[in-house]
C-alpha cells in the first residue's frame, strides 16, 4: 500500500489534474505491475513443482510442493479471470483500454 501511495504522490501534487489523467496514471502503473505479479505466480508454481519432484521420497515435502502448485494455479487463474473480466466490462461499456503489457523493444539492443 505504501508503494502505491508513494507512486500516486506526483498525481496528487497536480491539483488541476482531472479524473481521466489520474485514471490513466493508475492504468499505467497497473500495466507495469500485472505482468510482474503473474510472473511471480508462475515462478511460485514452478518452485512448488520442483519441491514436489525433489521430495519424491518424503511425503511431507511432496504435500508442501503440491500445495504450492495448487495455490500457484489458483493465483494465475484468478488474475487471468479478473484481467479478462475487466476487458469484457470495458468493451461492453465502451471504455478505452490500454495496450496491455509494456513494450520492451527499446530495451533490447540491436547489434
C-alpha positions as CSV (number, residue, x, y, z in Angstrom):
1,X,0.0,0.0,0.0
2,X,2.9,2.3,0.7
3,X,4.3,1.8,-2.7
4,X,1.0,2.6,-4.4
5,X,0.6,5.7,-2.2
6,X,4.2,6.8,-3.0
7,X,3.6,6.3,-6.7
8,X,0.5,8.4,-6.7
9,X,2.0,11.3,-4.8
10,X,3.0,13.1,-8.1
11,X,-0.6,12.8,-9.3
12,X,-1.8,14.4,-6.1
13,X,0.6,17.3,-6.4
14,X,-1.1,18.5,-9.6
15,X,-4.4,19.8,-8.3
16,X,-5.6,20.7,-11.7
17,X,-5.4,17.1,-12.9
18,X,-8.7,15.7,-14.0
19,X,-10.1,12.3,-13.3
20,X,-9.1,11.0,-16.7
21,X,-5.4,11.7,-16.2
22,X,-5.5,10.2,-12.7
23,X,-7.1,7.0,-14.1
24,X,-4.5,7.0,-16.9
25,X,-1.7,7.1,-14.3
26,X,-3.3,4.3,-12.3
27,X,-3.7,2.3,-15.6
28,X,-0.1,2.8,-16.5
29,X,1.0,1.6,-13.0
30,X,-1.2,-1.5,-13.3
31,X,0.0,-2.2,-16.8
32,X,3.5,-2.5,-15.3
33,X,2.6,-4.4,-12.2
34,X,0.3,-7.1,-13.6
35,X,2.8,-8.9,-15.8
36,X,5.3,-8.9,-12.9
37,X,2.7,-10.4,-10.4
38,X,1.7,-13.0,-13.0
39,X,5.3,-13.9,-13.5
40,X,5.8,-14.3,-9.7
41,X,2.8,-16.6,-9.5
42,X,4.2,-18.7,-12.3
43,X,7.5,-18.9,-10.6
44,X,5.8,-19.9,-7.4
45,X,4.0,-22.7,-9.3
46,X,7.3,-24.0,-10.8
47,X,9.0,-23.7,-7.3
48,X,6.3,-26.0,-6.0
49,X,6.8,-28.4,-8.9
50,X,10.5,-28.5,-8.1
51,X,9.8,-29.2,-4.4
52,X,7.3,-31.9,-5.4
53,X,9.8,-33.6,-7.7
54,X,12.8,-33.3,-5.4
55,X,10.9,-34.5,-2.4
56,X,9.7,-37.7,-4.1
57,X,10.6,-40.0,-1.2
58,X,9.3,-37.7,1.6
59,X,5.5,-37.4,1.8
60,X,5.7,-34.1,3.7
61,X,7.8,-32.4,1.1
62,X,5.5,-33.8,-1.7
63,X,2.5,-32.4,0.1
64,X,4.2,-29.0,0.5
65,X,5.1,-28.9,-3.2
66,X,1.6,-30.0,-4.2
67,X,0.1,-27.2,-2.1
68,X,2.4,-24.6,-3.6
69,X,1.4,-25.8,-7.1
70,X,-2.3,-25.6,-6.3
71,X,-2.0,-22.1,-4.9
72,X,0.1,-21.0,-7.9
73,X,-2.6,-22.3,-10.3
74,X,-5.3,-20.6,-8.3
75,X,-3.4,-17.3,-8.3
76,X,-2.8,-17.5,-12.1
77,X,-6.5,-18.4,-12.7
78,X,-7.8,-15.6,-10.6
79,X,-5.5,-13.0,-12.1
80,X,-6.3,-14.1,-15.7
81,X,-10.1,-14.2,-14.9
82,X,-10.0,-10.7,-13.4
83,X,-8.0,-9.4,-16.4
84,X,-10.4,-11.0,-18.8
85,X,-13.5,-9.8,-16.9
86,X,-12.2,-6.2,-16.9
87,X,-11.6,-6.5,-20.6
88,X,-15.2,-7.7,-21.2
89,X,-16.6,-4.9,-19.0
90,X,-14.5,-2.3,-20.7
91,X,-15.6,-3.5,-24.1
92,X,-19.3,-3.7,-23.0
93,X,-19.3,-0.1,-21.8
94,X,-17.0,1.3,-24.4
95,X,-14.2,2.2,-22.0
96,X,-10.8,2.8,-23.6
97,X,-8.3,0.1,-22.7
98,X,-4.5,0.3,-22.5
99,X,-2.3,-1.7,-24.9
100,X,-1.6,-4.4,-22.4
101,X,1.9,-5.3,-21.4
102,X,4.5,-2.6,-21.8
103,X,6.7,-2.6,-25.0
104,X,10.1,-4.0,-24.3
105,X,11.5,-3.5,-27.8
106,X,13.6,-0.4,-26.8
107,X,15.3,-2.4,-24.1
108,X,16.7,-4.9,-26.5
109,X,20.0,-3.8,-28.1
110,X,20.1,-4.0,-31.9
111,X,23.5,-5.4,-32.9
